[in-house]
Amino acid sequence: MTQTMQKTVLPLELVTRELKTGPVSTRHYAELTTDFNPIHMDPEFAAGTSFGQPIIHGTMGLNLLVDTIEATFGNPAPELEIDVRFIRPVPVGTTIRSGGSLREAATGTYDVFVETAAGERAVEGTLRVVSPNASN
């Protein structure tokens, strides 16, 4: 642990961000990422899958988490490490929110998440502030 880490006061909570997903935002995201998989775009196709309906791109939720990180730490952000896993798919039309809580101040470690309005986790993991005063 560096002396800089000891002097830096980390926020207890990350800034929460929220996004109401829908067919239009999903199409815009598909255009941005060039990922036109019919599981995201085609209700008829998606109805025949195990999901039964279109689901958002997993990285859409991850990008919301990046927005949370930027809103909390600024841009450019300090040096960070992030380790997440995708827990469950999110149906198009669902409101999602991202955030996190400081787990361990000594290591700069946060528990981070993306969840539905109902509290179901879609993405979860950890974020570690490696060098709080460094910028990219």
Backbone bond lengths (Angstrom), bond angles and torsions (degrees), N, CA, C in turn:
res aa  C-N    CA-C-N  psi(-1)  N-CA   C-N-CA  omega(-1)  CA-C   N-CA-C  phi
1 M - - - 1.453 - - 1.526 107.54 -
2 T 1.290 116.56 135.67 1.456 121.09 -178.48 1.517 110.83 -87.82
3 Q 1.331 114.70 159.99 1.462 119.61 176.74 1.527 109.96 -63.87
4 T 1.344 116.91 -33.88 1.465 121.43 178.23 1.521 110.27 -59.30
5 M 1.341 117.05 -43.18 1.461 120.75 -179.63 1.525 109.98 -60.78
6 Q 1.336 117.68 -38.20 1.456 120.59 -178.69 1.525 111.61 -65.85
7 K 1.316 117.64 -32.94 1.459 121.55 -176.25 1.524 112.76 -85.24
8 T 1.301 117.52 -20.45 1.453 121.39 -176.28 1.524 110.43 -81.96
9 V 1.319 115.90 130.59 1.459 120.46 176.25 1.525 107.33 -94.17
10 L 1.309 115.52 117.20 1.458 121.01 -179.89 1.522 109.62 -92.66
11 P 1.337 117.73 143.41 1.469 119.41 177.54 1.529 110.86 -65.70
12 L 1.317 116.34 145.96 1.465 120.55 178.70 1.521 111.79 -70.92
13 E 1.337 116.40 -33.09 1.464 122.20 -179.39 1.521 109.36 -127.17
14 L 1.326 116.57 144.85 1.459 121.09 172.34 1.523 108.67 -80.86
15 V 1.311 116.19 153.44 1.465 121.34 176.65 1.527 108.19 -62.53
16 T 1.313 116.96 129.59 1.464 121.74 -179.98 1.524 109.95 -83.20
17 R 1.316 115.65 137.71 1.462 121.93 174.78 1.525 107.71 -122.89
18 E 1.331 115.78 151.52 1.461 121.40 -178.46 1.517 109.41 -136.36
19 L 1.324 115.70 146.58 1.461 121.97 179.27 1.518 109.46 -142.92
20 K 1.314 116.37 127.03 1.468 122.01 172.78 1.519 106.42 -89.69
21 T 1.316 116.42 111.17 1.460 119.78 180.00 1.522 109.63 -82.52
22 G 1.306 115.88 160.73 1.455 121.80 178.13 1.513 109.22 -171.70
23 P 1.319 117.15 177.09 1.463 120.28 -179.27 1.529 113.42 -58.14
24 V 1.329 117.57 -38.11 1.471 120.05 -178.19 1.527 110.41 -69.20
25 S 1.330 117.38 -48.13 1.469 119.06 179.93 1.526 111.03 -65.45
26 T 1.320 117.01 -33.62 1.462 120.40 177.47 1.520 110.70 -66.86
27 R 1.333 117.12 -41.20 1.472 120.30 177.06 1.525 110.28 -64.14
28 H 1.328 117.45 -44.93 1.470 120.40 178.42 1.525 110.84 -59.47
29 Y 1.319 116.39 -41.43 1.462 119.81 179.36 1.531 110.15 -66.31
30 A 1.317 116.99 -40.26 1.471 120.60 177.18 1.523 110.68 -60.48
31 E 1.327 116.59 -41.60 1.466 120.41 178.62 1.525 110.78 -65.30
32 L 1.303 116.53 -40.36 1.461 121.09 179.87 1.530 111.61 -64.56
33 T 1.319 116.33 -40.04 1.466 121.20 -175.60 1.526 113.52 -98.46
34 T 1.316 117.29 -6.23 1.478 124.55 -173.03 1.532 111.55 54.43
35 D 1.319 116.07 35.89 1.463 122.31 176.72 1.525 108.11 -111.12
36 F 1.323 114.95 93.93 1.462 121.02 -177.00 1.529 111.73 -103.13
37 N 1.309 117.47 31.66 1.452 121.62 178.13 1.528 108.41 -53.39
38 P 1.332 117.96 129.94 1.472 119.96 -176.98 1.532 114.33 -63.27
39 I 1.320 118.33 -16.57 1.466 119.82 176.61 1.531 110.69 -63.56
40 H 1.333 116.12 -22.27 1.463 121.27 178.78 1.528 112.37 -96.86
41 M 1.326 116.42 -27.05 1.461 120.96 -165.33 1.531 115.63 -112.41
42 D 1.303 117.30 -25.51 1.462 120.97 -168.57 1.535 110.99 -117.24
43 P 1.344 117.52 102.90 1.469 120.27 -178.45 1.530 113.52 -57.30
44 E 1.322 116.98 -38.04 1.469 119.75 -179.75 1.527 110.62 -65.81
45 F 1.311 116.26 -45.59 1.467 120.31 177.72 1.533 109.97 -61.98
46 A 1.333 116.34 -48.83 1.464 121.35 -176.26 1.525 112.03 -62.60
47 A 1.334 117.30 -30.85 1.466 121.02 178.95 1.524 111.22 -61.62
48 G 1.324 116.89 -28.24 1.457 121.48 179.98 1.523 114.14 -87.09
49 T 1.320 117.37 4.31 1.466 121.02 179.44 1.521 110.21 -101.27
50 S 1.311 116.00 174.81 1.467 120.10 178.56 1.531 112.23 -66.37
51 F 1.333 117.51 -17.41 1.466 120.90 178.84 1.522 111.77 -81.97
52 G 1.333 117.00 -27.65 1.456 121.86 176.74 1.514 115.56 77.31
53 Q 1.310 117.41 -6.88 1.465 122.82 -178.81 1.526 108.45 -162.36
54 P 1.329 117.75 164.34 1.467 119.42 177.98 1.532 111.49 -63.04
55 I 1.327 114.94 144.30 1.461 121.53 176.58 1.532 109.11 -119.29
56 I 1.327 115.73 152.20 1.462 118.88 178.77 1.528 109.25 -72.64
57 H 1.315 115.56 160.51 1.455 121.14 173.24 1.532 107.68 -64.33
58 G 1.317 117.53 134.30 1.461 120.09 178.60 1.516 112.36 -57.83
59 T 1.326 115.43 -35.41 1.463 118.75 -178.97 1.525 112.49 -72.14
60 M 1.322 118.04 -14.00 1.467 119.71 174.37 1.529 108.88 -64.59
61 G 1.320 116.12 -43.88 1.458 120.11 176.17 1.518 111.88 -66.23
62 L 1.323 116.25 -39.90 1.459 120.14 178.38 1.523 110.75 -62.38
63 N 1.318 117.24 -39.33 1.462 120.54 177.12 1.523 111.83 -65.12
64 L 1.323 117.31 -33.33 1.461 119.74 175.24 1.530 109.93 -64.38
65 L 1.325 116.29 -38.25 1.461 120.31 176.66 1.531 110.76 -64.69
66 V 1.317 117.35 -39.40 1.468 120.86 175.56 1.528 109.97 -60.83
67 D 1.328 117.20 -39.14 1.465 121.00 176.67 1.531 110.74 -62.30
68 T 1.318 116.96 -40.97 1.464 121.81 175.80 1.529 110.84 -58.91
69 I 1.324 115.77 -45.31 1.466 120.99 -178.94 1.526 110.36 -63.58
70 E 1.327 116.41 -44.99 1.463 120.34 179.09 1.529 111.30 -64.01
71 A 1.331 116.93 -41.46 1.468 120.47 179.48 1.529 111.30 -64.84
72 T 1.311 116.75 -30.05 1.464 121.24 -179.33 1.528 112.57 -81.86
73 F 1.320 116.28 -46.83 1.464 120.65 -170.77 1.523 114.38 -106.60
74 G 1.339 117.38 -7.23 1.455 120.39 179.14 1.519 112.82 90.55
75 N 1.321 113.48 176.38 1.457 120.87 179.58 1.522 107.35 -136.48
76 P 1.316 118.49 114.68 1.460 125.48 8.73 1.530 111.22 -76.69
77 A 1.317 114.34 147.71 1.465 121.40 179.34 1.525 109.14 -81.74
78 P 1.325 116.75 162.19 1.462 119.14 172.29 1.528 109.29 -65.93
79 E 1.312 116.12 172.53 1.465 119.67 177.32 1.527 108.39 -66.83
80 L 1.335 115.94 127.28 1.462 122.09 -175.10 1.520 110.42 -131.02
81 E 1.313 115.53 155.33 1.464 122.57 168.57 1.518 106.42 -123.55
82 I 1.321 116.11 134.87 1.463 119.56 178.92 1.524 108.78 -130.12
83 D 1.312 115.51 138.77 1.459 122.15 179.55 1.526 106.67 -137.33
84 V 1.321 116.77 109.59 1.464 120.34 -177.47 1.520 110.51 -129.02
85 R 1.315 114.38 161.93 1.466 120.42 172.13 1.520 108.23 -134.72
86 F 1.311 113.69 149.99 1.458 121.01 179.50 1.523 107.18 -90.45
87 I 1.331 116.28 120.25 1.462 122.80 -173.26 1.525 112.56 -89.84
88 R 1.332 115.95 -46.85 1.469 119.80 -176.66 1.518 109.58 -154.02
89 P 1.331 116.00 155.54 1.468 120.14 176.51 1.529 110.70 -73.06
90 V 1.324 114.69 157.08 1.464 121.70 -179.88 1.522 108.43 -120.53
91 P 1.326 118.70 122.21 1.465 120.64 178.60 1.529 112.00 -63.91
92 V 1.315 116.13 142.60 1.465 121.33 172.85 1.528 107.29 -58.80
93 G 1.321 116.84 136.08 1.463 122.04 -177.64 1.515 113.08 102.80
94 T 1.329 116.25 -5.91 1.458 122.00 -179.83 1.525 110.41 -87.22
95 T 1.316 116.63 142.25 1.462 120.83 171.47 1.522 107.84 -86.05
96 I 1.337 115.26 130.66 1.458 120.25 178.01 1.524 109.15 -119.05
97 R 1.321 115.27 154.19 1.459 119.72 175.37 1.524 108.43 -138.51
98 S 1.322 114.74 152.65 1.461 120.82 -179.69 1.516 109.34 -125.29
99 G 1.308 115.65 153.04 1.453 120.60 178.86 1.507 110.99 -177.98
100 G 1.314 114.98 -166.24 1.453 119.89 179.24 1.509 111.36 -178.95
101 S 1.330 114.70 163.75 1.461 122.62 -179.39 1.516 109.57 -132.56
102 L 1.321 115.40 143.22 1.457 121.08 177.66 1.522 109.24 -66.20
103 R 1.316 116.12 120.93 1.464 121.20 177.95 1.523 110.75 -91.14
104 E 1.344 115.88 -43.08 1.463 120.25 -174.61 1.528 109.65 -146.56
105 A 1.312 116.31 106.60 1.466 121.06 -177.14 1.524 112.28 -63.82
106 A 1.320 117.37 -36.36 1.466 120.80 -176.92 1.525 112.33 -60.32
107 T 1.327 116.80 -32.75 1.471 120.49 -179.79 1.523 112.06 -105.69
108 G 1.330 117.56 -2.98 1.463 120.67 -178.49 1.514 112.90 67.72
109 T 1.330 117.01 32.96 1.466 121.86 -174.57 1.526 111.67 -99.57
110 Y 1.321 114.51 130.95 1.462 123.14 177.43 1.521 109.88 -116.36
111 D 1.313 116.65 145.82 1.460 121.99 164.57 1.520 105.64 -88.11
112 V 1.334 117.19 126.57 1.461 121.44 -177.66 1.525 109.95 -120.59
113 F 1.336 115.27 159.06 1.458 119.31 -176.10 1.521 111.41 -158.01
114 V 1.320 113.70 160.87 1.464 124.11 162.15 1.517 104.01 -128.43
115 E 1.327 116.83 130.04 1.457 120.38 -178.20 1.517 110.53 -140.27
116 T 1.326 114.88 162.89 1.458 120.72 175.92 1.524 108.97 -79.39
117 A 1.320 116.18 169.14 1.467 120.90 177.00 1.528 110.81 -60.52
118 A 1.337 116.83 -25.29 1.466 121.59 178.42 1.530 112.24 -81.90
119 G 1.335 116.88 -1.41 1.457 120.59 177.99 1.514 115.17 88.83
120 E 1.332 117.69 8.06 1.467 120.49 178.12 1.523 109.45 -80.53
121 R 1.310 116.75 124.06 1.459 121.57 -178.92 1.526 110.71 -73.18
122 A 1.324 114.79 131.14 1.460 121.50 175.60 1.522 110.48 -106.00
123 V 1.324 116.06 -35.09 1.462 123.39 178.29 1.518 106.83 -137.30
124 E 1.334 116.59 138.89 1.455 119.37 173.54 1.515 109.71 -150.59
125 G 1.315 114.79 158.09 1.452 119.29 179.97 1.505 111.51 170.10
126 T 1.336 114.58 -153.84 1.455 120.40 -178.91 1.523 110.73 -128.56
127 L 1.298 113.67 153.01 1.460 123.63 174.67 1.517 105.76 -128.23
128 R 1.329 116.46 133.24 1.461 119.73 177.66 1.515 109.38 -124.12
129 V 1.314 115.59 128.11 1.459 121.69 175.37 1.527 106.14 -82.90
130 V 1.331 115.56 105.44 1.461 121.12 -174.97 1.517 110.74 -77.08
131 S 1.319 115.61 -47.79 1.463 121.76 -177.21 1.519 107.71 -138.68
132 P 1.330 118.14 93.68 1.465 121.60 -171.53 1.519 115.34 -58.98
133 N 1.327 117.71 -28.33 1.460 119.63 -175.24 1.517 113.56 -100.98
134 A 1.328 117.43 -1.62 1.467 120.38 178.83 1.508 109.34 -87.27
135 S 1.297 117.08 148.41 1.462 120.53 175.02 1.509 108.18 -123.94
136 N 1.329 114.52 155.03 1.464 120.09 -177.83 1.498 110.58 -76.80
